């Protein structure tokens, strides 16, 4: 009898283990013309079961981030070891010009992992958008050497008409300048805000930046580059 109980427990444990085997998702990222988007960063997050009206954020509100990966040279991606549940897929292109559906679309691709089964054919479509370029002159080299896409000494934020905030990340830098960029839908009204707590920053007219700057986004083209200048420090 004891051996039979051990066997039953062992089988039960095997069944429980089999029921919790993680799953895998395979998919692709394409632009609005169907062309593969290579080297795009993929963010897989838990899908929320209901909308949260008190949350102010992107149009697609996601739960906790579970997995990140990248597309290959054919625009394909694979993410493994996903527990059972519903997920949302977001994508960020390697270069400006394409819109992450989680930030700018009304919905984003979703999929569900059940009993550890593989899910295939998930496709993320990234629409083309206008690239807002921000050039920051730093003739006195008051900015710290940039080591990543965002630095705490000077940050540039975009605010949409709906009040959503996005950061314009650093895409290039030299000893005396930085270049930021962010992609937004064509024809959308936005404002730019510069945050440098210990720096004095001037706009294109030479005035110290103290408020958000409105930027007009054309319906089918990129707007002119916005230029700022770091002119000094402040206590």
N, C-alpha and C positions, 0 to 999 in steps of 0.2 A: 504493500500500500504506500509506504514511504517513497519508494522509487517512482511510483505512479504520480504522486503529488509533485515530486521534483520535476518529473517530465512535464506535467501540466503547467507548472510555474515557468519552466524554461520556455515552453511553447507560448505561454501568455506574454512573457517578456519579449519573445521574438515578434509576436504580433504587434505589441506596442511599439517596438523599435521600427517595424515596417511601416506603421501608421505615421511615424514622425520623420520618415526619410525626406530630406529637403528636396525641393524641385529645382528646375532650371528653366530659364526663359531665353529664347533666341529671337532676335529681331533685326531691324534695319532702320537707318535714318536717311531720309531723302529730302531734297529741297522741293520747292513748289513746282519745278519742272521735272521731277522724278529722278534727278541726278543724285547718286550716292554722296553722302556727306562723310568724308573720311576724318579720322582722328577727333571725332566729336566726343565730349564727355557725357556719359550717361548717368543719370541719377534715378535710382529706383527707391521710392518711398512707400510707406503704408498708405493705403487709401482710407480716407475718413468715411464713416458710414453716413454721416449727415453734415450739412453745412453748419458752420459756426458763425452766426451773425455778428458776434462781438469781435471777431478777428478781422483786422485790417491788413490786407496783404495782397499778394498776387491774385489774379482771377481764379486760378486753380489752387485751392488750399490743400496741402498734402500733410500726411502724418509724419512720423519719424523716418529719417533717412535710413535705409537698410543696406543698400549696396551701390557702389560706383564702379564704372568700367568705362571702356572706350570703344569706339567703332574702329574696325580695321580698314585696310586700303580699299575694301569693297563696300564700306558703309555698314557692315554687319557687326552685331554685338552679341555676346553671350554673358549671362549672369547666372551663376550656380549657387547652390546651398541656400535656397530661399525656403523658409518655412511656409506652411499652408497659410493662405490669406489672400486678400485683394491688394493690388499695388497700382501705383501711378508711375509712368515713365516720363522723365524730363530730359532735355538734351541741350547742351551748350556747345556751339560750334567753336572750332579752334581759332577762327578769325572772325572779325565783325562782319555783319551783313545778313545774318539769319536770326530769326526770332525763336526763342525757347517757348514752346506752346504753354508751358506752365506759367510763364510770366505774362504772355501777351494774347493767348487764345482763350476762348470761352471754355474749352475742355482740353484734356490731354489723354493720350492712350492709357487704357487700363487693362489689366489682366489678372487672372486668379489662379493661384497654385492650389491644387487639390490632390491629396494623397501622394504628394511627391512626384506627380506627373510632369513631364516636360510641356511647356507652352511654346509654340512656334508662330511665326508670322506676325509678330507685333511690329507695327511700323510707326515711326515718329516722322511726321511731316513738318518741316521747318519753313515757314513762309519767309520771303525776302523782306527786308526792312531798310529804313534809312539809317545810315551810320552817323551818329553825332560825335564829331572829333573835338577834343579839347586839348589845346596846347598850352603848357605852363612853362613860361620862361623863368629861369632862375640864375640871373647873371652873377649874383654874389655867392652862388653855391650854398644857399642856406638850407636846402633840402638834403636829407640824408640819402646816401646812395640807395636806390630802389633795389630791393631783393625779391619782391614778389608782385602780385597783381594789385595789392593794396598796401599803403603805408600810412601809419597813424599821423605823421606830421602834416600831411595835406591829402584830403579826400574830396572827391567830386561826386555829388549825388544828383540824380534826376528825380523829379517829382511829376507824376502824371496828373491829369485833370481829376482823376478819381482819388488822388491823395496817396497813391502807391509810391514808395521810395525804392530806387534802385541805384546801386553804385556804378559809376563809370570807372572801370578798372584800367590799370596801367598796361599799355600795349607796347610801349617803347620808352627808353630813357637814355639820356646822355649826361655828361657832367653838369651841363647848365640848362637842362630842360627835361620835361616829362611829357609824354603824350598819353592821354586817356581816350577811351572810346566806349560807346554803348550803342546798341541797335534798338530802334524803336519803330513802331508801325508808321508807314508813310501818312502824312497829313495829320498827325496827332499833335495837339498842343502840349508842350512840356515847359518846365522851368528847370534851371540848373542852380545848384547851391554848392558853394565851396566852404569846406570846413578845415581850417588850419588854426588851432587854438593858440599857437605861439608865433604866428606869422602874420605879416601885413601883406595882403594880396590885392593887387589893382586889376581893374578890368581893362578893356581895350582903349577906353578913353582916358585912362590914367587915374581914375577915381578908385578909392579904397572900396573893396567889395563889402557890402553890408547887408545885402538882400539878394533874394533869388533873381535870376536873370531869365526872362522869357525867351524862348527860342521857337521860331516858326519852322515847322518841318514841311518841306514841299510834298506834293502828292505823288511824285515819282522820281525824286532825286535826293541826294544828300544835301543837308544844309551847309552853309559855310562853316569853316573851322572857328570855334570859339577860343579866344586867346586870353590867358591871364598872365600876370607877372608878379613874382614874389619880390617885394621891394624892401622888406626889412623884417625885424623881429619885434615882438612886444612881450612885456612881462606877464 
